[in-house]
């Protein structure tokens, strides 16, 4: 029992509320996916418990361990081109027997660990171009591999993690401005040569939300209908017409916030908002309490990841951001996403418990 007293229960409770909210929505909309997610949650919690119990400080202080984990994930991303079947136009999932996982989700963990280690050692000299370019290289390799699957949502999340690390590391304003200009050039190049027509149409349709209601704007319009029709307390568990009748696509993944809002109303949406930001604040606080720079940067990386995905997911559900296929951490269906998210939170918990009682 003394072990459990060392944990931060506020972080645990806020995370649990999000997980339970997602499971309830899955139970309401798709029982088959609900039972699959239960197994993933159970597996993730077991792994998370072992991580929390272990003292990982000696491993994370070794550059070889961090780099080995990173290159292992890169190898898995490369392997998707040979092992992954095409699912919904993407080669992103490796299937071994009845086991299916998405290396892009594990790449988020590996990149955060590597960048946390890198910036904890280089934060004094981060203004040097060599440091900036080195950190960008570590980000660019998985971004390119994932974008080629093609999974632009996950690639954008990884890029946002790197940008967030650079911004919080104290980079001079002139170099931030130069980086913004370079990013603008990259966006123009991607628009001209990388993005496919349907992806361009999703972005263009953001500025004309009522156009093409049966095409590029269909998902966003159905999502807004679901959220708006929920009212204050929703239509009731299992009573959401948009969700239950199949009008809302990807209700278990990309639009689960809309699904929850339709059946639970503004009340349920506020629970999601409150729990999510409570979790982020606890992660930040626990990171700042730690004496080691690595864990401070690690906590910042986790917040950047979760916050960015939350904003993109909810924004696309509300029709104010393009739909790029970003799930809601701890809530949306997806075993790999659940596993990677719980692993990150468990590392934070492990560091906190060992820091207090070392």
C-alpha positions in Angstrom: 0.0 0.0 0.0 2.9 2.3 0.6 3.7 2.2 -3.1 0.3 3.5 -4.1 0.6 6.4 -1.6 3.6 7.6 -3.6 1.6 8.1 -6.8 -0.2 11.3 -7.8 -3.8 10.3 -7.6 -5.1 13.6 -9.2 -3.3 12.6 -12.4 -4.6 9.0 -12.1 -8.2 10.1 -11.5 -8.2 12.6 -14.4 -6.7 10.0 -16.8 -9.2 7.3 -15.6 -12.2 9.6 -16.2 -11.0 10.1 -19.8 -10.5 6.4 -20.4 -13.9 5.5 -18.9 -15.6 8.2 -21.0 -14.2 6.6 -24.1 -15.2 3.1 -23.1 -18.8 4.2 -22.4 -19.0 5.9 -25.8 -17.7 2.7 -27.5 -20.1 0.5 -25.5 -22.9 2.7 -26.7 -21.9 2.8 -30.4 -19.9 -0.3 -31.2 -19.8 -3.3 -28.8 -17.2 -5.2 -30.8 -14.7 -2.3 -30.6 -15.6 -1.8 -27.0 -14.4 -5.3 -26.1 -11.3 -4.9 -28.2 -10.5 -1.7 -26.4 -11.0 -3.3 -23.0 -8.2 -5.7 -23.8 -5.9 -2.9 -24.9 -6.7 -0.9 -21.7 -6.0 -3.9 -19.6 -2.7 -4.6 -21.3 -1.7 -0.9 -21.2 -2.5 -0.7 -17.4 -0.4 -3.8 -16.7 2.5 -2.4 -18.6 1.9 1.0 -17.0 1.9 -0.5 -13.6 5.2 -2.2 -14.2 6.7 1.0 -15.5 5.5 2.9 -12.5 6.9 0.3 -10.2 10.3 0.3 -11.9 13.1 2.8 -11.4 13.9 3.9 -14.9 16.3 6.7 -14.1 19.4 4.6 -14.9 18.0 3.7 -18.3 16.9 7.2 -19.3 20.3 8.6 -18.3 22.0 6.5 -21.0 22.2 7.9 -24.5 22.6 4.4 -25.9 19.2 3.3 -24.5 17.3 6.3 -25.7 18.8 6.1 -29.2 18.4 2.3 -29.4 14.7 2.7 -28.6 14.4 5.5 -31.3 16.0 3.4 -34.0 14.0 0.4 -33.1 10.9 2.4 -33.8 12.3 3.7 -37.0 12.9 0.1 -38.0 9.3 -0.7 -37.3 8.2 2.2 -39.4 10.3 1.0 -42.3 8.9 -2.5 -41.7 5.3 -1.3 -42.3 6.2 -1.0 -46.1 6.9 -4.7 -46.1 4.5 -6.1 -43.5 1.6 -3.7 -43.3 -1.6 -4.5 -45.3 -3.4 -1.5 -46.9 -6.2 -0.4 -44.6 -8.4 2.6 -45.6 -5.7 3.6 -48.1 -2.9 3.6 -45.5 -0.1 1.1 -44.7 0.2 2.0 -41.1 -0.7 -1.1 -39.0 1.5 -4.2 -38.5 -0.6 -7.3 -38.0 0.9 -10.4 -36.4 -1.7 -13.1 -35.9 -4.6 -11.5 -34.0 -2.3 -8.7 -32.8 -2.4 -5.3 -34.6 -0.5 -2.2 -33.7 0.5 1.1 -35.2 4.2 2.0 -35.0 3.4 5.7 -35.6 1.9 5.8 -32.1 4.9 4.3 -30.5 7.0 6.8 -32.5 5.5 9.6 -30.4 6.8 8.0 -27.2 10.3 7.4 -28.7 10.5 11.0 -30.1 9.5 12.6 -26.9 12.0 10.5 -24.9 14.8 11.4 -27.4 14.0 15.1 -27.6 13.7 15.3 -23.8 17.2 13.8 -23.5 18.6 15.9 -26.3 17.2 19.2 -25.0 18.1 18.4 -21.4 21.7 18.1 -22.5 21.7 20.9 -25.2 19.4 23.5 -23.8 22.3 25.8 -23.0 23.6 25.6 -26.6 20.2 25.2 -28.4 20.7 28.5 -30.2 23.4 27.0 -32.3 22.3 25.8 -35.7 24.0 22.5 -35.2 21.8 21.8 -32.3 18.6 22.9 -34.0 19.4 20.9 -37.2 20.3 17.8 -35.1 17.1 17.8 -33.2 15.1 18.4 -36.5 16.8 15.4 -38.1 15.6 13.1 -35.3 12.1 14.5 -35.9 12.2 14.5 -39.7 13.1 10.8 -40.1 9.8 9.4 -38.6 7.8 12.3 -40.0 8.8 11.4 -43.5 8.3 7.7 -43.0 4.8 8.2 -41.5 3.8 10.8 -44.2 4.6 8.3 -46.9 2.2 5.7 -45.4 0.4 8.2 -45.9 -0.7 9.3 -42.4 -0.4 13.1 -42.4 -2.3 13.4 -39.1 0.4 11.5 -37.1 3.2 13.2 -39.1 1.8 16.6 -38.2 1.6 15.6 -34.5 5.3 14.5 -34.5 6.3 17.8 -36.1 4.3 19.7 -33.5 6.2 17.9 -30.8 9.5 19.1 -32.2 8.3 22.7 -32.7 7.0 22.7 -29.1 10.3 21.5 -27.7 12.2 24.2 -29.7 9.9 27.0 -28.5 10.1 26.0 -24.8 13.9 25.6 -24.9 14.6 29.3 -25.1 15.4 29.7 -28.8 16.2 33.4 -29.8 13.3 35.3 -31.4 15.2 35.9 -34.6 15.7 32.2 -35.2 12.0 31.5 -34.3 11.1 34.1 -37.0 13.4 32.5 -39.5 11.9 29.1 -38.7 8.4 30.5 -39.3 9.5 31.7 -42.8 11.1 28.3 -43.6 7.9 26.6 -42.4 5.9 28.8 -44.7 8.1 27.7 -47.7 7.6 24.0 -46.6 3.8 24.5 -46.5 3.8 26.0 -50.0 5.9 23.0 -51.3 3.7 20.5 -49.6 0.6 22.1 -51.0 2.1 22.0 -54.5 3.7 18.6 -54.5 2.8 16.5 -51.5 -0.9 16.9 -50.4 -3.4 15.0 -52.4 -6.5 16.6 -53.9 -8.9 15.4 -51.2 -6.6 16.7 -48.4 -6.5 20.1 -50.1 -10.2 20.1 -50.4 -10.6 19.5 -46.7 -8.5 22.6 -46.0 -10.3 24.8 -48.6 -13.7 23.6 -47.3 -12.8 25.0 -43.9 -13.4 28.5 -45.3 -16.7 27.5 -46.9 -18.2 25.2 -44.3 -21.6 24.9 -46.0 -20.2 24.0 -49.4 -20.3 20.4 -50.7 -22.3 19.0 -47.8 -22.2 15.5 -49.3 -18.5 15.5 -50.1 -15.6 17.3 -48.4 -17.7 18.9 -45.7 -19.9 15.9 -44.9 -18.0 14.8 -41.9 -17.7 18.2 -40.3 -21.4 19.0 -41.0 -22.6 15.8 -39.4 -20.2 16.3 -36.4 -21.6 19.8 -35.8 -25.2 18.5 -36.1 -24.3 15.8 -33.5 -22.8 18.3 -31.0 -25.5 20.9 -31.5 -28.4 18.5 -31.1 -27.0 17.2 -27.8 -28.1 20.2 -25.9 -27.3 20.6 -22.2 -27.5 16.9 -21.0 -27.6 15.1 -24.4 -30.1 12.7 -25.9 -29.2 9.9 -23.5 -27.0 6.9 -23.5 -27.4 4.9 -26.8 -30.0 7.5 -28.1 -27.8 9.7 -30.3 -29.4 9.6 -33.8 -26.3 10.8 -35.6 -24.2 8.1 -34.0 -26.6 5.2 -33.8 -27.9 5.6 -37.3 -24.5 5.9 -38.9 -24.7 9.5 -40.1 -21.6 10.5 -38.1 -18.6 8.7 -39.7 -15.6 7.5 -37.5 -17.7 8.1 -34.4 -15.3 5.8 -32.4 -12.1 7.5 -33.5 -11.8 10.9 -35.3 -15.3 12.1 -34.1 -15.6 10.6 -30.7 -15.9 14.0 -29.0 -19.0 14.7 -31.2 -20.4 11.3 -30.3 -20.0 11.9 -26.6 -21.4 15.4 -26.9 -24.6 14.2 -28.7 -25.5 11.6 -26.1 -24.1 13.4 -23.1 -24.6 17.0 -24.1 -22.6 20.0 -22.9 -22.3 18.4 -19.5 -20.3 15.4 -20.9 -18.2 17.7 -23.0 -17.3 19.8 -20.0 -16.3 16.7 -18.1 -13.9 15.8 -21.0 -12.5 19.4 -21.1 -12.1 19.5 -17.3 -10.5 16.1 -16.9 -8.1 16.7 -19.9 -6.8 20.1 -18.6 -6.6 18.8 -15.0 -4.4 16.0 -16.4 -2.2 18.4 -18.3 -1.8 20.7 -15.2 -0.8 17.7 -13.1 1.8 16.5 -15.7 3.3 20.0 -15.8 3.4 20.2 -12.0 5.0 16.8 -11.5 7.6 17.6 -14.1 8.5 20.9 -12.5 8.8 19.2 -9.1 11.5 16.9 -10.5 15.1 17.9 -10.0 16.3 16.4 -13.3 16.0 18.4 -16.6 15.2 15.3 -18.5 11.9 14.8 -16.6 11.1 18.5 -16.9 11.4 18.3 -20.7 9.6 14.9 -20.7 6.6 16.4 -19.0 6.6 19.3 -21.4 6.7 16.9 -24.3 3.7 15.0 -23.0 1.7 18.2 -22.5 2.6 19.3 -26.1 1.5 16.0 -27.5 -1.8 15.7 -25.6 -2.7 19.4 -25.9 -2.0 19.5 -29.7 -4.1 16.3 -30.3 -6.9 17.6 -28.1 -7.0 21.0 -30.0 -6.9 19.4 -33.4 -9.5 16.7 -32.5 -12.0 19.0 -30.9 -11.4 21.8 -33.4 -12.1 19.4 -36.3 -15.2 18.1 -34.5 -16.5 21.7 -34.1 -15.7 22.5 -37.8 -13.1 25.2 -37.0 -10.1 23.1 -38.0 -9.5 20.8 -41.0 -10.3 17.1 -40.5 -6.9 15.4 -40.6 -7.7 12.2 -38.7 -6.3 12.9 -35.2 -7.7 10.9 -32.3 -8.5 12.1 -28.8 -5.9 10.7 -26.3 -7.3 8.2 -23.8 -10.8 8.5 -25.3 -10.8 7.5 -28.9 -10.7 3.8 -30.0 -7.2 2.6 -30.8 -5.0 0.2 -28.9 -1.7 1.6 -29.9 -2.7 5.1 -29.0 -4.0 4.0 -25.6 -0.8 2.0 -24.9 1.5 4.9 -25.9 -0.5 7.5 -23.9 -0.6 5.3 -20.7 3.2 4.6 -21.1 3.9 8.3 -21.1 1.8 9.0 -18.0 3.3 6.0 -16.2 6.8 7.3 -16.8 5.7 10.6 -15.2 4.2 8.7 -12.3 7.4 6.6 -11.9 9.6 9.6 -11.9 7.4 11.4 -9.4 7.3 8.5 -6.9 11.0 7.9 -7.0 11.8 11.6 -6.8 9.8 12.1 -3.6 11.2 9.0 -1.8 14.8 8.7 -3.2 
